[in-house]
Amino acid sequence: MSKAEHFGRLLRTLRQAAGLTQKQLAERSGLHTQAIVKLERGERQPAWATVITLAGALGVTCLAFVEPASPDSAYAEKPAKHRRARDKQ
C-alpha cells in the first residue's frame, strides 16, 4: 500500500467517524470536493498544509493520520513512573 493510499484510508475513516460526507468535509476545510475524493482514493498525496487543514476540519490533531505500527508505538500506554519513597508520604 502506498503512502497516499494509506493516508486516504485514514482520511475516509476519520471523515466517516465525524459523520461527514465528502462534500461537507470539503466545505469545512475549504478544499474542493474532488480534492477530498482524490485524497481518499489515494490518487493524490497531501501537502503538510493540507493535512493540517483537514485535521482542523475534522476536529482531530495531525497525529490522527498516523496508525500505530505495533503495541510499542507512541499510542501504547506508557508505564507508570516509579515514585520515590519521599513522594509516597
C-alpha positions in Angstrom: 0.0 0.0 0.0 1.4 3.4 -1.0 1.7 6.3 1.4 -1.1 8.1 -0.5 -3.4 5.1 -0.2 -2.7 4.7 3.5 -3.5 8.4 4.1 -6.6 8.1 2.0 -7.8 5.1 4.1 -7.3 7.0 7.3 -8.9 10.2 5.9 -12.1 8.2 4.9 -12.2 6.5 8.4 -11.8 9.9 10.2 -14.4 11.6 7.9 -16.9 8.8 8.5 -16.3 8.8 12.2 -17.0 12.5 12.2 -20.3 11.8 10.4 -19.4 13.9 7.4 -19.9 13.5 3.7 -17.0 14.3 1.3 -18.9 17.5 0.3 -19.3 18.5 4.0 -15.6 17.9 4.7 -14.7 19.9 1.6 -16.8 22.8 2.8 -15.4 22.8 6.3 -11.8 22.6 5.1 -12.1 25.0 2.1 -10.9 22.3 -0.3 -12.7 21.2 -3.4 -14.8 18.1 -3.2 -12.7 16.4 -5.9 -9.6 17.0 -3.8 -11.2 15.1 -1.0 -12.2 12.3 -3.4 -8.7 12.0 -4.9 -7.1 12.0 -1.4 -9.4 9.3 -0.2 -8.7 7.2 -3.3 -5.0 7.5 -2.8 -4.6 9.3 -6.1 -3.0 12.3 -4.5 -0.6 12.7 -1.6 -1.4 15.7 0.6 0.9 18.6 1.3 1.6 19.2 5.0 -0.7 22.3 4.9 -3.5 20.1 3.6 -3.0 17.6 6.4 -3.2 20.5 9.0 -6.3 21.9 7.3 -8.1 18.5 7.2 -7.2 17.8 10.8 -8.7 21.1 11.9 -11.9 20.5 9.8 -12.2 17.0 11.4 -11.5 18.2 14.9 -8.5 16.0 15.4 -4.8 16.5 15.6 -2.4 15.6 12.8 -1.4 12.6 14.8 -4.8 11.1 13.9 -3.5 10.4 10.5 -0.8 8.1 11.9 -1.7 4.5 12.8 0.3 2.7 15.4 2.6 0.2 13.8 2.8 -2.0 16.9 1.8 -2.1 20.6 5.2 -0.5 21.3 4.3 2.6 19.3 3.6 6.1 20.7 0.0 5.2 21.2 0.7 2.4 23.6 0.1 3.1 27.3 3.2 4.4 28.9 4.4 2.6 32.0 3.9 4.3 35.3 6.9 6.2 36.7 8.3 4.9 40.0 7.7 7.1 42.9 10.4 7.9 45.3 9.8 6.9 48.9 9.6 10.6 49.9 6.7 11.1 47.4 4.6 8.3 49.0 4.3 10.0 52.4 
